[in-house]
Amino acid sequence: MMKHVRIAGLVVLACLSGAAAADTFETIESAPAQELWLNGGFYTWHFQRDKDLNGANGGLGAEYRFSTVASVTAGRFYNSDRAYSNYVGVYYQPWKVGPVRIGAVVGGFDGYPKMRNGGWFPAAIPTLSYEYQRVGVNVAIIPTYKDRLYGGISIQLKLKAF
């Protein structure tokens, strides 16, 4: 378990290192926004490398940023257990280091056979986001939950529709 925490910590540091060299940790001022981002799912590097999990989590999703610190998200993807999952959530990212937003997404997922027999369950996932003009990336650090959900680091590429 500690090995996985160290790996996640190194990924976070790698994401922040370039930005931290130029800027410091800041609070983002909340202001209205109107941006629609589309994504094609995730790619996940799992902590449990011996489980033969699916890391190519293709799908379709959307994120609507209504504030400089918050957005809503929903989508569908092919999950780590090779079943389809749906998700809905709210990103709250009130801090930044340089251009990298820091916060979490809180919401619900379904489709994981070992978690509530595939039914909906709540989740809170730490996230980092970087956006540049019409492209962006979300990096999520997914915690392992017993033998029901497998943790990892997920990368989600996104394109701005408007």
Secondary structure, DSSP 4 states (H G I P E B T S, - for coil): -HHHHHHHHHHHHHHHHHHHHH--EEEPPP-EEEEEEEEEEEEEEES-GGG----EEEEEEEEEEEESSEEEEEEEEE-TTSSEEEEEEEEEEEEEETTEEEEEEEEEE---TTSGGG--EEEEEEEEEEEETTEEEEEEEEPPBTTTB--EEEEEEEEE--
